[in-house]
Amino acid sequence: MDKDSIEIIKRQISTFSGIDEILFEHEILEKLISTLKNLQRYIFIITAVLILISVYITYSTIKLVISLKHEELETMKLVGAKLSTIKFPLLINEIMTGFLAGIISFGVIKVFLSFLGKYSPLLNEYHPPIEYLLMVLLIGPIISFFVSAFVLRKITLKI
């Protein structure tokens, strides 16, 4: 929302019957809009940092799993297992872990909104769009898939 849209809204409201004059604190509204824009930037930065942290944690976890299963993977290579037979279970495991993380995140969001709803009646009326909820459920498996694919590309059939 900017100054132009405020003027458009002001003109639209002035066309209503029974409205003679529109008075509002223009400075307060501009300050509120500026604060909301800054808040939006900070939330974007925090979200980007949290996504980077989750990617790093996923990367470290997969590397740890691979190092713990090193002997098992080497044995599979020795007996002639195909590369897909070695990589696929690890990939599926990480995707399922990401999906579980998405379900936990979904639950935490629901509990958080219901907890805050006790203190703010406005939040009781807020129901996030289904697209947001699907995004929360799917972002874990998506991150896990790409990070797993990146880490697992280093596994080869070389003995």
Buried (B, 14 or more C-beta within 10 A) or exposed (E): EEEEEBEEEEEEEEEEEEEEEEEEEEEEEEEEBEEEEEEEEEEEEEEEEEEEEBBEEBBEBBEEBBEEBEEEBEEBBEEEEEEEEBBEEBBEBBBEBBBEBBEEBBEEBEEEBEEEBEEEEEBEEEEEEEEEBEEBBEBBBBBBBEBBEEBBEEBEEEE
